Amino acid sequence: MVHELNEFLTGWVTYFRYAECKTHLKELDQWVRRRLRCVRLKQRKRAKPIADFLQSRGVPEWRAWLLALSGKGWWRMAGSSQAAEAMPNAWFKEQGLATLTERYAALNR
């Protein structure tokens, strides 16, 4: 999924590289990462796998269960501090996700 997303995002940034849109790209970066967190949590489907995943990524047990047992929707859960702690920006970089702002900066040197 990240590979396909990278192809789309880098092409999109290349197309809009001459526009003054750095703040928009930063917001779009945040939205993409939150959407990927949402997808990753949704893949787990139930409370136990969600809690296990969060704990394996370093979230304390009680905080992992607090998120896993919440009745909130996937999007709201993806915006929580537990999800951001388990899947920080550095984790997305390890997964190979290209950031729009870095690509924009590289194109406009």
Number of C-alpha atoms within 10 A of each C-alpha: 7 13 12 9 13 16 11 11 19 16 12 12 19 14 10 12 17 11 9 9 13 15 10 12 18 15 12 15 18 14 13 17 20 21 16 17 24 19 15 17 23 16 11 14 13 12 17 14 14 21 24 16 18 24 18 13 17 13 21 15 13 11 14 24 19 13 20 23 13 10 9 11 10 16 16 11 21 24 16 13 14 23 21 17 14 19 21 15 16 10 14 16 11 8 11 12 20 18 22 24 19 13 16 20 11 10 12 10 5
